[in-house]
């Protein structure tokens, strides 16, 4: 069954945190999984302010090893221990993340109260890093100054929905319901075969969320995330600063919109704004010249799909 | 010349940061030196909010390797680079601090724009770690769950103050003034020796600031910091939780006051409160049963001595 999916923006500004501008972190709630994506300095405080229950976070996905995306990770890991957490936690991120965490835990003489696992990444191709009955997570290789991945969170297609009236009318026994929901036809006692299409409705379209930060304009991303429900794509710059994209490894709002259009996504969320800009509306206006359904991330905002 | 000395509290709460309670960090301004002491998560944001100029910080003193005292260090180091700092920065802290910082800088592929020095500490005796014409800094060995030092910041005694009327009355040439300020007597042309005490006033009493966090009650600290202008001493607990001091390596407000009294300091600042307490006044009341001049640290407060 498809359910509501929410993205809570804890921080969405590039580089050093400002007095009131948080570096990157966000929480995706999809099929009752609470995934923490990136973890800039101050993330644990932002989690508290946004009333997100620490214990529900079981997986943290780090895009790359620049400080504005991971300096809050040690604080989160330590505070989970202070709270006497017992549930396992898995960190996904570039090779090196494990050494950074374990070195500090060792020197702090302060190991975690819960099992801490790492899935270190080094592939330049998309890689399935998480899967369960309801959801998969695949890396989206990005092009930044250092090794970086976005993450593509996808609901699995749910079971077909039973047409209760149809099965009752045909006196079909409950024992067959699971088989029917999984797409099976039914043979009645008189030998008649009732095709599945007369017993069920299509399941809701699975939802999906693509997180892409930080990256240069990389059109191949669009191939991987075709028809996603929502794409968060960094837009550090406006087109007027496009010349800064190559040396810094970032994108403009226009380029983000171009990816959204090529991928035919339903929603585009812009973020990772350079703090040089005061007016975020300029990002929306620029992106809307290419693609219509543009949302602006901002600290504390929650998007529901 | 002695000048005003200020202590700006950026954060003074124990353990995990709360939504509006910062972990430990403070800025000491003494003889125009701006020393950053400890560096919990969020310190760089607190520096901005307190309008402290980053470029004036040339020395950072870390007491020990628990997260609430150093998780903000990488953010400060990185942001200094983003601001294209060129002035050298020196970090003082337990052995291991250098490895923690350099590992992360290496993996970030992002070396500093300025010379970064480390003075790693491992001695269990007081150690002079910084000295210039005006100020010395000496470690104060503490007793915590892991290796920890406080720091004792002391102004050097300044030159004696010239009694302008006296030297003019005696027609003493300006060429002798420096010698007189340094304590020398003067021989007049007729052979009379004028003792220094008739030509100068005593210099102002040098100021000193002792920072002690985190530590169990350790009376020998009082011997080292006799007559300090101000002592910041942790008071994680009230006396009602005194039984928690030994296992956690912390002190009560009463114990902090006892150190202040034994050291005959002029001012005691309490801080590093456990977040279990809502009313900080209870810390003051408890300490004042032992020692009279008690101040309560709180985030954003500035103390002037």
Interface residues (C-beta under 8 A of the other chain):
Chain A: X15 X16 X17 X18 X19 X41 X42 X44 X45 X48 X49 X65 X66 X67 X71 X72 X74 X75 X78 X79 X82 X83 X94 X96 X99 X100 X103 X104 X107 X108 X109 X110 X145 X146
Chain B: X15 X16 X17 X18 X19 X41 X42 X44 X45 X48 X49 X65 X66 X67 X71 X72 X74 X75 X78 X79 X82 X83 X94 X96 X99 X100 X103 X104 X107 X108 X109 X110 X145 X146
